[in-house]
Amino acid sequence: MTTGLRYVYAVCRPLGAPLQAQLTGVGGAPPALLQHHGLTAVVSTVPEADFAEEALKAHLEDLDWLAATARAHQGVIDALTTVTTPLPLRLATVFRDDSAVRMMIEAREADFLRALDRLEGRVEWGVKVFTEPPAAEAAAPADKPMSGRDYLRRRRADTRAHEEGLQAAEAFAQSLHERLCAHAEDCRLHPPQNAALSGARGANVLNAAYLVPRNRSEEFVELVDRTKDEASGLRVELTGPWAAYSFSGFSEESTREAGGGVTAGEAR
């Protein structure tokens, strides 16, 4: 007989209305609301065969499984963000049963309440800056082969131009980050994206998150859009609004000790 575990997406305050009837979560299961101590855990049931600790470790090496799970997880968080301020937990945070979820809430209750007070009415925006790869250079004419000296001279010039371009890109990214921080309540710098994993073109010179009041989001988006005209040879990407993943403190840390849960998730 297949047994189930409790998958926890987020913790929030009680909702004023039920979740969307058609909303599904990880594995196609509908999310439910587990109330405890004035807080709500958004949960669904997932098969132990897939989410017990050893099985989960194996699944996290399967990029297709991981991508599907992350999309389903994010879909629930996105739905919550339209109606409340959720505190997202790490991808694939699971507990043995509802009692273990309640133990986790009790152990972290004060932290959850402080975070909810701080993040109420705020959303996260992500901004990335990439260098645009140069167009492929034309090959030397076949009847005029390049000498070894000319080749080395060209290589040195290309290397110097690349380094100067990267320095200019990093200076623009730093200036942009400072301006955006001045229009946000908080900001976080994340490590540059790995191009091999993200598939993005060019070098990632800025990967940052900004905490912005929801009622000032339009102003923040307009500011980012204006800076795109300044970014010659660069690409500025804006994503959001998201739940405040980078500022809640709960999507990046384990809750295993708080309630006997099994946690994993480095993929968001």
C-alpha angles and dihedrals in degrees: 000000000000114000127202138226129207113253112202119206102175148332121238142150117282112290121239091221137026121267118267109287093227095048115121130185138193112345091007094287117141114244120242136198120247111193121205134155093347093308131101127220114201105218145163135187118258128181116267088219089069103031107038109114101263094041091048092053089055093047092052088065090057105086095194092052091044093051093049092048092048092050092051092046091049092048091061092046091049091052091050093048091062092059107026146359107274127193102216117215123213119288111273098016104162136172133197095245145332091284090060090050090052090050089053091051092050093048093050100030097115092046092049093050093048091050093047091051091050097045101039110131093006133113137191124245122192124212125189129180122201133182113240110236111241119251114265111274119240114255119247113267112272092235092053108053115193116249121231090252092050090048092053091046090052092048092051091049092048092049092049092048091049092051093047091048092050092049090051090048092051091048090052091047092051092048092048092048092052092050093048092047088056089058095044133070092228138357139198132200113215126196114272115272118260105244092208090059101036098040089219119150119244134007117313106232098168129032109165143151127214129199109219132174107252091235090057097046095100090056091049093049091050090051092054091046091053092053091057089075089059095052104087109182091006135098120220116199125192123195131181164345091232135167107271096269094154095049106038096074092216104086091060102047138063124256093190094111092050099062116354093270130155111229135186138150134127095154107090 
